[in-house]
Amino acid sequence: MSTLLIDAKAINTYYGASHILRGIDFRVARGETIGLMGRNGMGKSTLLKSIMGLVKPRSGSVDIAGQPMMGRPPYEIARLGIAYVPEGRGIFGNLSVVENLKMAARAGTRGQRDWTYERVLETFPRLKERLGHGGQQLSGGEQQMLTIGRALMTNPDVLILDEATEGLAPLIARDIWRICQVVRETGISSVIVDKNWKHVTQITDRNVILVKGEVVFEGSSPELHARPQLLQQYLGV
Ligand SMILES: Nc1ncnc2c1ncn2[C@@H]1O[C@H](COP(=O)(O)OP(=O)(O)OP(=O)(O)O)[C@@H](O)[C@H]1O
């Protein structure tokens, strides 16, 4: 079995005539935590959507767990163990917290059921206090936790978080980072897109920086920290 859970090669993605992703290679190995960084509009979300089958690249290949999946629908990609939490959430506002979580439950690709309803609630004590609430009655941070909790209920091999802490109060954001660490410790791979490079690089094995749809840096957190001029140049920090 391939050890690469995601193996995207030479991806070129367009929106109409705009050439957004320019020959990107991006891979995720089992157990790896990856930071995907870059300023606004550099193509991070488009890369994630290209992997998830939400946007079809014009050329390149996307293999998921060793299977060629480019152009396949998102649910088929999710079935291969990829859980995607898009920017801006996406819970079912008219369903309760319990319903949102329980409807997502399934075993992972190897039959694993590490993330049960009970474990998700232990990990997100705030949700436990809101079980009967409808999704739309939750605060932004609670909604984000519910989306992540729902993704974990699918027992994924890879968890993809696009701007999960965006707009959240610092205490709530800290809770999301704690959860990222728990996810890492349970051996699930993650791809984390976040503006806070300090938090990102604390938990990542590898970081990828995009500028105008191209990979301009790829390396470990110590490698990135050793080159502060890159942070300045590519992230504007
Ligand atoms: N549906 C769309 N149609 C046309 N252009 C789009 C669409 N979505 C994104 N774009 C453009 O594609 C480029 C890359 O956007 P993308 O959302 O992938 O960037 P990003 O790095 O995720 O940044 P952000 O943090 O702002 O989401 C931007 O120039 C954006 O304006």
Ligand as a Chemical Component Dictionary entry (heavy atoms), coordinates in Angstrom:
data_LIG
# 
_chem_comp.id                   LIG 
_chem_comp.type                 NON-POLYMER 
_chem_comp.pdbx_formal_charge   0 
_chem_comp.three_letter_code    LIG 
# 
loop_
_chem_comp_atom.comp_id 
_chem_comp_atom.atom_id 
_chem_comp_atom.alt_atom_id 
_chem_comp_atom.type_symbol 
_chem_comp_atom.charge 
_chem_comp_atom.model_Cartn_x 
_chem_comp_atom.model_Cartn_y 
_chem_comp_atom.model_Cartn_z 
_chem_comp_atom.pdbx_ordinal 
LIG N1  N1  N 0 -14.571 30.793 -7.523 1  
LIG C1  C1  C 0 -13.621 31.610 -7.968 2  
LIG N2  N2  N 0 -13.718 32.201 -9.175 3  
LIG C2  C2  C 0 -12.755 33.022 -9.651 4  
LIG N3  N3  N 0 -11.618 33.303 -8.986 5  
LIG C3  C3  C 0 -11.462 32.738 -7.778 6  
LIG C4  C4  C 0 -12.446 31.877 -7.208 7  
LIG N4  N4  N 0 -11.999 31.468 -5.997 8  
LIG C5  C5  C 0 -10.810 32.048 -5.804 9  
LIG N5  N5  N 0 -10.480 32.811 -6.888 10 
LIG C6  C6  C 0 -9.223  33.560 -7.068 11 
LIG O1  O1  O 0 -8.181  32.595 -7.083 12 
LIG C7  C7  C 0 -7.035  33.091 -6.407 13 
LIG C8  C8  C 0 -6.637  32.109 -5.318 14 
LIG O2  O2  O 0 -7.647  32.083 -4.315 15 
LIG P1  P1  P 0 -7.610  31.102 -3.050 16 
LIG O3  O3  O 0 -8.902  31.272 -2.330 17 
LIG O4  O4  O 0 -7.207  29.763 -3.497 18 
LIG O5  O5  O 0 -6.439  31.753 -2.218 19 
LIG P2  P2  P 0 -5.998  31.508 -0.732 20 
LIG O6  O6  O 0 -4.511  31.416 -0.770 21 
LIG O7  O7  O 0 -6.762  30.382 -0.150 22 
LIG O8  O8  O 0 -6.352  32.851 -0.031 23 
LIG P3  P3  P 0 -7.446  33.247 1.074  24 
LIG O9  O9  O 0 -6.741  33.120 2.357  25 
LIG O10 O10 O 0 -7.755  34.646 0.698  26 
LIG O11 O11 O 0 -8.605  32.297 0.896  27 
LIG C9  C9  C 0 -7.404  34.480 -5.912 28 
LIG O12 O12 O 0 -6.919  35.396 -6.832 29 
LIG C10 C10 C 0 -8.902  34.464 -5.903 30 
LIG O13 O13 O 0 -9.410  35.746 -6.125 31 
# 
loop_
_chem_comp_bond.comp_id 
_chem_comp_bond.atom_id_1 
_chem_comp_bond.atom_id_2 
_chem_comp_bond.value_order 
_chem_comp_bond.pdbx_ordinal 
LIG N1  C1  SING 1  
LIG C1  N2  SING 2  
LIG C1  C4  DOUB 3  
LIG N2  C2  DOUB 4  
LIG C2  N3  SING 5  
LIG N3  C3  DOUB 6  
LIG C3  C4  SING 7  
LIG C3  N5  SING 8  
LIG C4  N4  SING 9  
LIG N4  C5  DOUB 10 
LIG C5  N5  SING 11 
LIG N5  C6  SING 12 
LIG C6  O1  SING 13 
LIG C6  C10 SING 14 
LIG O1  C7  SING 15 
LIG C7  C8  SING 16 
LIG C7  C9  SING 17 
LIG C8  O2  SING 18 
LIG O2  P1  SING 19 
LIG P1  O3  DOUB 20 
LIG P1  O4  SING 21 
LIG P1  O5  SING 22 
LIG O5  P2  SING 23 
LIG P2  O6  DOUB 24 
LIG P2  O7  SING 25 
LIG P2  O8  SING 26 
LIG O8  P3  SING 27 
LIG P3  O9  DOUB 28 
LIG P3  O10 SING 29 
LIG P3  O11 SING 30 
LIG C9  O12 SING 31 
LIG C9  C10 SING 32 
LIG C10 O13 SING 33 
# 
